[in-house]
Amino acid sequence: MKLVTFDDGRVGRLDGETVIALACGSTREFFERGGAVEETGERLALSAVRLRAPIVPKKFFHTAGNFTEHHTELQAVNWSHPVHKGIVFFQNVDAIIGPEDAIVYPEGLTRELDYELELGIVIGRSGKFFSPEEAEDHIAGYLIFNDITARDIQRREMRSGVFSFSKGIDTFCPIGPWIVTKDEVPDPQRLAMRLRVNGEVRQQGNTSQMVISIPHLVAYHSAQGYSAGDIITTGTISGVAAVQSDPFAFYLRPGDVVEAEIEGIGVLRNRVVPWSAAHDTPPYTNDLYSSTAG
């Protein structure tokens, strides 16, 4: 099943090119009710609806440095602290956007806007303190996540060994285009992954390259307690702009179209727009990190 959120927040499932409306207020509610949700009888053409972010979780867990090739290439970046495999942190859920939504380039804050294709794991029911062997019972499905990152801000954050703000700025969390339930993904550890910018392939890999497997990731985070609809990401594959010999030739710019694709899940497409396309005020700036104040 492919679960979608559309128009003003309605929920449905896809049947080919048709959206079948479901009688629930959100996809989180769908999972909270164990999927026991009736159809309303309304059927709409997919082309006639506006897809939104498929879910807004209570908690959004990030994973970093979890793909072998990407972890290796990170050693070439001048971080003040190493990015250890499996490092975790929270995402700002208010930064979530959906398919075809605009990624707003905050030119007052960054000049190094990067992309990171990741698989997102959707938790289907609440739980805590369980093993990797029990993790499958808590997984509901999968979606695509593009971890937009301001690398210049991240470099400053890394002086403390952690990062968050660089990835949590408004519109920096595209997810979608829908949630594919786990019954339609026979082997989530063997999915081809590809990210394109303006049609050019920038990232390419496979979920088989993970250092820490999906069951172990899900079990590890369970100590923090899950709610139905929470999201865990797997980390990204190799090929991000920051590791290139000339990263400024690869960083995102207004006008770029980013397509994040995962086999069996779909394609998440977003365009980068300038600040002025989304705001009627001058670009937001904050010189906190350049200040000499203690």
FENUR-V175868 format. One record per residue. N is the residue number from 1. RES is the residue in three letters. PSI is psi in radians with two decimals (999 if undefined). Layout:
# FENUR-V175868
n: (N N)
res: (RES RES)
psi: (PSI PSI)
This chain:
# FENUR-V175868
n: (1 2 3 4 5 6 7 8 9 10 11 12 13 14 15 16 17 18 19 20 21 22 23 24 25 26 27 28 29 30 31 32 33 34 35 36 37 38 39 40 41 42 43 44 45 46 47 48 49 50 51 52 53 54 55 56 57 58 59 60 61 62 63 64 65 66 67 68 69 70 71 72 73 74 75 76 77 78 79 80 81 82 83 84 85 86 87 88 89 90 91 92 93 94 95 96 97 98 99 100 101 102 103 104 105 106 107 108 109 110 111 112 113 114 115 116 117 118 119 120 121 122 123 124 125 126 127 128 129 130 131 132 133 134 135 136 137 138 139 140 141 142 143 144 145 146 147 148 149 150 151 152 153 154 155 156 157 158 159 160 161 162 163 164 165 166 167 168 169 170 171 172 173 174 175 176 177 178 179 180 181 182 183 184 185 186 187 188 189 190 191 192 193 194 195 196 197 198 199 200 201 202 203 204 205 206 207 208 209 210 211 212 213 214 215 216 217 218 219 220 221 222 223 224 225 226 227 228 229 230 231 232 233 234 235 236 237 238 239 240 241 242 243 244 245 246 247 248 249 250 251 252 253 254 255 256 257 258 259 260 261 262 263 264 265 266 267 268 269 270 271 272 273 274 275 276 277 278 279 280 281 282 283 284 285 286 287 288 289 290 291 292 293 294)
res: (MET LYS LEU VAL THR PHE ASP ASP GLY ARG VAL GLY ARG LEU ASP GLY GLU THR VAL ILE ALA LEU ALA CYS GLY SER THR ARG GLU PHE PHE GLU ARG GLY GLY ALA VAL GLU GLU THR GLY GLU ARG LEU ALA LEU SER ALA VAL ARG LEU ARG ALA PRO ILE VAL PRO LYS LYS PHE PHE HIS THR ALA GLY ASN PHE THR GLU HIS HIS THR GLU LEU GLN ALA VAL ASN TRP SER HIS PRO VAL HIS LYS GLY ILE VAL PHE PHE GLN ASN VAL ASP ALA ILE ILE GLY PRO GLU ASP ALA ILE VAL TYR PRO GLU GLY LEU THR ARG GLU LEU ASP TYR GLU LEU GLU LEU GLY ILE VAL ILE GLY ARG SER GLY LYS PHE PHE SER PRO GLU GLU ALA GLU ASP HIS ILE ALA GLY TYR LEU ILE PHE ASN ASP ILE THR ALA ARG ASP ILE GLN ARG ARG GLU MET ARG SER GLY VAL PHE SER PHE SER LYS GLY ILE ASP THR PHE CYS PRO ILE GLY PRO TRP ILE VAL THR LYS ASP GLU VAL PRO ASP PRO GLN ARG LEU ALA MET ARG LEU ARG VAL ASN GLY GLU VAL ARG GLN GLN GLY ASN THR SER GLN MET VAL ILE SER ILE PRO HIS LEU VAL ALA TYR HIS SER ALA GLN GLY TYR SER ALA GLY ASP ILE ILE THR THR GLY THR ILE SER GLY VAL ALA ALA VAL GLN SER ASP PRO PHE ALA PHE TYR LEU ARG PRO GLY ASP VAL VAL GLU ALA GLU ILE GLU GLY ILE GLY VAL LEU ARG ASN ARG VAL VAL PRO TRP SER ALA ALA HIS ASP THR PRO PRO TYR THR ASN ASP LEU TYR SER SER THR ALA GLY)
psi: (2.44 2.01 2.32 2.69 2.33 2.83 -2.01 0.43 0.19 2.76 2.50 3.08 2.60 2.39 1.59 -2.08 0.35 2.38 2.15 1.99 2.48 2.61 1.20 2.77 -0.31 2.85 -0.50 -0.76 -0.65 -0.82 -0.62 -0.54 0.18 0.41 0.07 1.25 2.32 2.74 2.58 -0.28 -0.20 2.34 2.29 2.56 2.38 -0.64 -0.26 -0.04 2.83 1.94 2.46 3.10 2.26 -0.37 2.64 1.85 2.88 -0.73 2.47 1.85 2.18 2.60 2.45 2.69 0.58 -0.01 2.32 -0.94 -0.69 -0.70 -0.65 -0.79 -0.39 -0.38 -0.34 -0.17 2.47 1.09 2.61 -0.40 2.61 2.62 1.79 2.61 2.44 0.20 2.50 2.64 2.96 2.58 2.69 1.90 -0.34 -0.15 -0.03 2.35 2.95 -2.96 2.41 -0.03 2.71 2.37 2.01 2.13 1.94 1.35 -0.27 -0.20 -0.56 2.71 0.16 1.26 2.10 2.90 2.65 1.88 2.27 2.69 2.34 2.32 2.22 2.20 2.34 -0.39 2.73 2.75 2.89 2.71 1.04 2.91 2.90 -0.58 -0.44 -0.12 -0.65 -0.59 -0.28 -0.12 2.25 -0.63 -2.86 2.69 3.08 2.46 2.29 1.86 1.46 2.31 2.33 1.77 -0.60 -0.65 -0.73 -0.68 -0.65 -0.72 -0.59 -0.19 -0.43 -0.05 0.02 2.83 2.58 -0.99 -0.66 -0.33 -0.10 0.23 2.64 2.28 0.14 0.19 1.17 2.28 2.74 -2.66 -0.17 3.08 2.16 2.09 2.66 -0.41 -0.31 0.06 1.49 -0.68 1.60 -0.18 0.31 0.99 2.26 2.46 2.41 2.35 2.32 2.51 2.06 0.67 -0.20 2.25 2.16 -0.62 2.49 2.31 -2.83 2.53 -0.22 -0.25 0.09 2.46 -0.81 2.15 2.88 -0.84 -0.66 -0.64 -0.83 -0.74 -0.71 -0.82 -0.27 -0.36 -0.35 -0.10 2.27 2.57 2.66 2.28 -0.10 2.71 2.44 2.34 2.79 -0.11 2.90 2.93 3.10 2.80 0.11 2.79 -0.67 -0.42 -0.01 2.75 -0.55 1.40 -0.51 -0.26 -0.17 -0.41 2.59 2.59 2.73 2.37 -0.35 2.52 2.16 2.23 1.99 2.13 2.36 2.27 2.26 -0.17 -0.90 -2.76 2.23 2.05 2.29 2.56 2.48 2.25 2.71 2.80 -0.75 -0.36 -0.31 -0.23 2.57 0.35 2.81 2.72 2.36 2.37 2.71 1.99 0.41 -0.82 -0.33 -0.10 2.61 0.02 2.58 999)
